[in-house]
Amino acid sequence: MADALLSVQNLSVDFHTVRGTVHAVRNVSWSINRGETLAVLGESGSGKSVSASAVMNILDIPPAQIVGGEILFEGKNLLAMSNEQRRAINGKRIAMIFQDPLSHLNPVYPVGWQISEMMTAHGRPADEARARTLELLGRVGIPEPENAVRKYPHQFSGGQRQRLMIAMALALKPDILIADEPTTALDVTIQADVLALLKELQAETGMGLVLITHDLGVVAEIADRVVVMSNGEIVEQGSVRDVYHAPQHPYTQKLIAAAPGKGDIRILAPDLPVLLEARKLCKVYGRFTALQDVSITLARGQSLAVVGESGSGKSTLARSILRLEEADSGEAFWKGQDLLKMSHRELLGVRRQIQMVFQDPTQSLNPRMSVYQLISEGWDIHNLVPDRAQRQQRVRELLEQVGLSAEHATRYPHQFSGGQRQRIAIARALALEPELIICDEAVSALDVSIQAQVIALLDDLRQRLGISFLFIAHDLGVVRDFADTVIVMKSGEIVERGPTEQIFSAPSHPYTQRLLAAALDPDPDVQAKRRIALAQA
Amino acid sequence: MSDLSTVTPAPSEKQRTWPLVSMLWRDKLAFVSALVLVVIVLFAIFGPMLLGDLATSQNLRGRNSPPFDLARGWAFILGGDSLGRPMLARLIVAARSTMLVAAGTVAVAMIVGATLGLLAGYLGKHVSQAIMRLADVIMSFPSLLIAVIVLYVLGPSIPNMILVLAITRIPIYLRTTRAEVLEVRQRMFVQAAVVMGASNGRIILRHILPVVAPTLVTIATLDFAFVMLAESSLSFLGIGIQPPDITWGLMVSQGRPYLTTAWWLAFWPGLLIVITTLSLNLLSNWMRVALDPAQRWRLEARSTANG
């Protein structure tokens, strides 16, 4: 431990807020050597990023305050150094990449300039920096480096931007790279590529990699050791295999059990009446085709999953059916009536029957309305439940139905956690007693354990109330537990459809196969086997 | 941290009955501001009735008499003006026309500007274009020139002043509102309301306006001072409020020639303008916090931490 390249020892950080002091991390210790990969695993609010921020000197002090512990780099305490000394280490010896590369790249400079700046800022001559920039861009797999250096960040895709960040971080050949949720914002296939790149680069340069993540799959794929954090404390650490197969702490056990994609696959009940049928929907934005001849059928009580990466048109499909966007052509029959040809009056009636749950409940709930107002708004709009006492009774019932309690009705959305907010959004959708709920990435923004709870809730509602679901997701694991039928979309087209069982056991389209292969399994052994298989293929 | 945020202290019985007053009491500055404004409003309502005669009675021996001198009675505590009228009485009486013009202008400009801005931001491209070009026309036309022409044609009176000043201030509210609406309408909760079947009116009034309102109120309080001074410059040109009617702005401009010899002629009305604007500003700051559910706890907290 003591001779590790970088070690954090008994670090405690407090955040002083108006509401009192929050112990963000308590007594956190971890260490890393060259060539090693350490994963810091935790859910949102667990304090997993705080220690890395302390290493990089990017904590906001105040409100943060380092109350104890030390961070040793090559035996010297970083916390005792001056800011100038730390700047010489930051970027040069220890580099960092972030979750959202777009907000960490400056939009007004070409990327080549930004990467070179990293080197010139640390005293390298400009021409050497330029040459190294070209070399780096080629190394991280950016096509045509000579042209790419002159482009601006917005001209790259999300995956390429993360590659640019990696190139920038590696410019000065750091000994340690800290990656804070590097692939969370990326599609699965791109996530797999970026992780593979990180691994290759690590093997080449021998740097130590600290990976901060909430994703068990990422840990299984890339890490040697893992530190599990919960509520600011390390609850468990050890080799990835040991922790996965024999978790000691109840929190770790819960986290591993919550990983999606392990339940029974549901068998589709035959001969249910058709509720929604879309035929040949098309939508074009300028030169970009969002939907091309998309047809779907959804039976009563069924749950249909639409899976695809960003830009595949899956959200446009939902928005077209709901008339949030007007499709260019096609038909969408709701109980035999064409939704796309309805007048606004007719549509109002249907709006009651089809409800939607959005990805991010923080944004989909009006922050200025109380839970009671949020849930009862639908009744105001449709002139339902006029009696006040009856309303309060119904709101209470709905809250209890989604696992909240009656006293929550007077509170406001910001007083709840992410998972609770999504429950409120679900309660709001249920208030109008819909026959179909469209979930647009409804669980993607939630932590794994909460994700599992919300899915269980939806499944329960489906069985008890017979509600149909159109479930849009980019994550195949989530879909596996919940859907009867799966549709895979790519570039606005449906590439494959079939019962869940069939899609998972015998995918026929190459894209589906690639999606399945890119999805990371939380079991490190499974991931290791897949890697070997991939290398042979 | 997310866990902590769910634990909100239950409001006590007293807070429940007088929630706004108790929240006002928590913010001492806002509380004082509110008191100041109440006093000014009382001046405006009862001042002319009680002190109207005193404010216009000339006492040539008291011309430009210095303040803090009780020899001529309490009315001259703040000094006398160039015709020997007591400053204190005049200031109190002037509160009415000043408030009428300023509040009227700001209210009209805000209501019209915000309504047009909401429509321009929410409705289609054509409506938006039409409204915005109208705003451009008003903005590109020198406001003083409009005022001179209109007041010359219609004749100076308080309603006409309000009309003219409001027209010149409308684009500020309009542009700000539209810019905010364009952003807010993209937010997910607006989409969620559309999915529920909410009408345009409901979305604009229930979902968009409450988010935009704090910004508008803040601009309005800043605008208050601007309008008071704009009114004084119109009065100075002889097309605004005419003596014997008085406003603070008019008093400032009338006192200007005497700045070197009798500073109090311009100073007291100027001070009142500053105090009024400052109070409004502090109060609007408090209101922004009090009306935002995510911030309100700062005013509800038991402890008086400097929040």
Interface residues (C-beta under 8 A of the other chain):
Chain A: F15 V18 R19 G20 V22 A24 S44 G45 L322 L324 L347 L348 R351 R352 I354 Q355 M356 F358 Q359 D360 Q363 S364 L365 N366 P367 R368 S370 E377 G378 D380 I381 H382 R411 Y412 H414 Q415 F416 S417 G418 Q420 A425 R428 L432
Chain B: M1 S2 D3 L4 S5 T6 T8 R187 M188 F189 Q191 A192 A193 V194 V195 M196 G197 A198 S199 R202 R206 H207 P210 V211 L291 D292 P293 A294 W297 R298 A301 A305 G307
